[in-house]
Structure formats: structure tokens, C-alpha cells
Amino acid sequence: MPPPVPKYKIADIWENGKSQEVIQVEKKKMGRPYTNGSEKSVTKRARMTEQDVEKLKFCCAQLEKNESEIIRLGIDKVYSELIK
């Protein structure tokens, strides 16, 4: 990504007598935006067998979702069965 372009060129600043003006450049926010409005600030880790990892990858490929989304779907499914 190229660096941000300032509003004025240095030559323009000196010619127009604006040598005391401070040029501010907006910083862009890093990271992905939240799509559903809920911030995911908690990280969990899980130990899995190779077979579990292969199943997870298969589900990701079939549903075209990432691993976190598949795990959340699994949690939702188990939770809804327990609530019944």
C-alpha cells in the first residue's frame, strides 16, 4: 500500500507563506472490521487430534467458512440441543 499523500507539496508551502502550518495525515485503522456488530475479544485454544483437524478442514471447504465460524456453528448446535 503506498504511503498517504499530504494535502500540500513542500514547494507550495514555502511559496504561499504557510511555513508554520502543520500537515496532518490520517492514520488508517488496521485489522478487519466487525461484520455483525459483536466484538470478539476472547481467544480460546483447543487441543485436537489429526482426525479432528482434518474434519474441521473438510467442513471449512464444504461450507466455505473459516475455522472460527465452523467452531461457533458447532457450539451453537450443541447449545441448542441442550436447551431443548
C-alpha positions as CSV (number, residue, x, y, z in Angstrom):
1,M,0.0,0.0,0.0
2,P,1.5,3.4,-1.0
3,P,2.0,6.0,1.7
4,P,-0.7,8.6,2.2
5,V,-0.4,11.8,0.1
6,P,-0.2,15.1,2.1
7,K,-2.5,17.9,1.2
8,Y,0.3,20.3,0.2
9,K,3.6,20.0,-1.5
10,I,6.6,21.4,0.3
11,A,7.3,23.9,-2.5
12,D,3.7,25.2,-2.3
13,I,4.0,25.7,1.5
14,W,7.1,27.9,1.2
15,E,5.8,29.8,-1.8
16,N,2.4,30.6,-0.2
17,G,3.9,31.6,3.1
18,K,2.4,28.7,5.1
19,S,5.7,27.6,6.6
20,Q,4.1,27.4,10.1
21,E,1.2,25.1,9.1
22,V,1.3,21.6,10.4
23,I,0.2,18.9,7.9
24,Q,-1.7,16.1,9.5
25,V,-2.2,12.8,7.7
26,E,-5.0,10.4,8.8
27,K,-3.8,7.0,10.0
28,K,-5.8,4.1,8.6
29,K,-7.2,1.6,11.1
30,M,-5.6,-1.8,10.9
31,G,-7.4,-5.1,11.0
32,R,-10.7,-6.4,9.8
33,P,-14.0,-4.6,10.5
34,Y,-16.6,-6.4,12.6
35,T,-19.3,-7.6,10.4
36,N,-22.1,-8.5,12.8
37,G,-21.6,-5.8,15.4
38,S,-20.2,-8.1,18.2
39,E,-16.6,-7.7,19.0
40,K,-14.8,-10.9,19.5
41,S,-12.2,-10.1,22.2
42,V,-11.8,-13.6,23.8
43,T,-9.4,-16.1,22.5
44,K,-9.7,-19.8,23.3
45,R,-7.4,-22.7,22.4
46,A,-8.2,-26.3,22.0
47,R,-6.1,-29.5,21.6
48,M,-7.2,-31.7,18.7
49,T,-6.2,-34.9,17.1
50,E,-5.1,-35.0,13.5
51,Q,-8.5,-36.5,12.6
52,D,-10.3,-33.6,14.3
53,V,-8.2,-31.1,12.3
54,E,-9.0,-33.0,9.0
55,K,-12.7,-32.9,9.9
56,L,-12.5,-29.2,10.6
57,K,-10.7,-28.5,7.3
58,F,-13.3,-30.6,5.4
59,C,-16.2,-28.7,7.0
60,C,-14.4,-25.4,6.1
61,A,-14.0,-26.4,2.5
62,Q,-17.6,-27.7,2.1
63,L,-19.3,-24.7,3.8
64,E,-16.8,-22.1,2.5
65,K,-16.3,-20.7,6.0
66,N,-13.3,-20.2,8.2
67,E,-12.4,-22.4,11.2
68,S,-13.7,-20.0,13.8
69,E,-17.1,-19.8,12.1
70,I,-17.3,-23.6,12.0
71,I,-16.4,-23.9,15.6
72,R,-19.0,-21.3,16.5
73,L,-21.6,-23.3,14.5
74,G,-20.7,-26.4,16.5
75,I,-21.1,-24.6,19.8
76,D,-24.5,-23.2,18.7
77,K,-25.7,-26.6,17.7
78,V,-24.7,-28.3,20.9
79,Y,-26.1,-25.4,22.9
80,S,-29.5,-25.5,21.1
81,E,-29.7,-29.3,21.7
82,L,-29.1,-28.8,25.5
83,I,-31.7,-26.1,25.8
84,K,-34.5,-28.2,24.3
